[in-house]
């Protein structure tokens, strides 16, 4: 080869290497039990979320972001493995990925990243097994700052921070007027509901403050050289939210900021799942696509919000101890939601109504009282506890999923199409459709006694 050609190629390669942008630092911030409807940037007018709203003003807001299972352990295991609950082994709450299922965190390490988890990233014991270089339960800003200051400045960082807010226990009301909060149409409006809604909002604002503190630390050290991703593991601990496959339980906030790459104040209707998040960040970091994962990178949506990503969102839930034993599966398109309740003869419940703790679900007494005297309240209570085998919702006309169309012959074709799609997905998952705990059956006692080994936030 001509020596001049060889020299030109060498110089070109050097120039390309020097001009190639280094991989960005990454900050992932997660809240615990926060529905998308409860942020100002998602339309809420009765809650204060200034840091979340500011992040949305500076980045891309996803209007159709979903988790794959509405309980902490399976949702977070899916995030950290890029695999669905049946494929990673964490299906019921307080279960964990199988030993033969790898975490995605070591892939960041292989790319030269330094990794750390502060606060609630994985569930329970599971965080220690995911391969973070550093992890601790605290999200104390001083501890986060100290770790960042101890890192190698020549290597990029992937920092994961998870607040436990607004998970129960909800604090005393601070800065909210219970009379001014807006009660969703699928809840029963009582003074106690309003009080607890104001307590929940107090906790939402506290989570917002945690986000602001974490962003400030990152910005002080990195300037604009980082990708910030904010989301929540599932919806809030309210009836029809957490532990349910209605959008209140599975649709979560997702905001990504990346200066110079993402246009400020942009929004997208692209449907994405929590299993897609780490494949996306690994894609940004320079990792090749792993086709063995269930998650798919949505990097292209970041710069082209008009692009689509998924045309179906599948979700699954089994149980959370004895308080919630109600296996459900669903498939969602952009317009339609099909839910299958595997055991409609069982009674649906959750920790709020079966324990009714003073810091979480004590408002449920007022729901039962209202249902004795008010027809609308009685219908809501009945819909919460007893459900048909199949549910179908037109999300375009009925975003709150109040009008079940499954029995309407006009929609039989849509119902059958989604039914078959869900059957195919469950078969591909190897879904056993079974749960271990005993369900709550008609005629059995309503309340449960808190366990002595519960975490402190569940105790009175």
Order of alpha helices (4+ residues) and beta strands (2+ residues): alpha-beta-alpha-beta-beta-alpha-alpha-alpha-beta-beta-alpha-beta-alpha-beta-alpha-beta-beta-beta-alpha-alpha-beta-beta-beta-alpha-alpha-alpha-beta-alpha
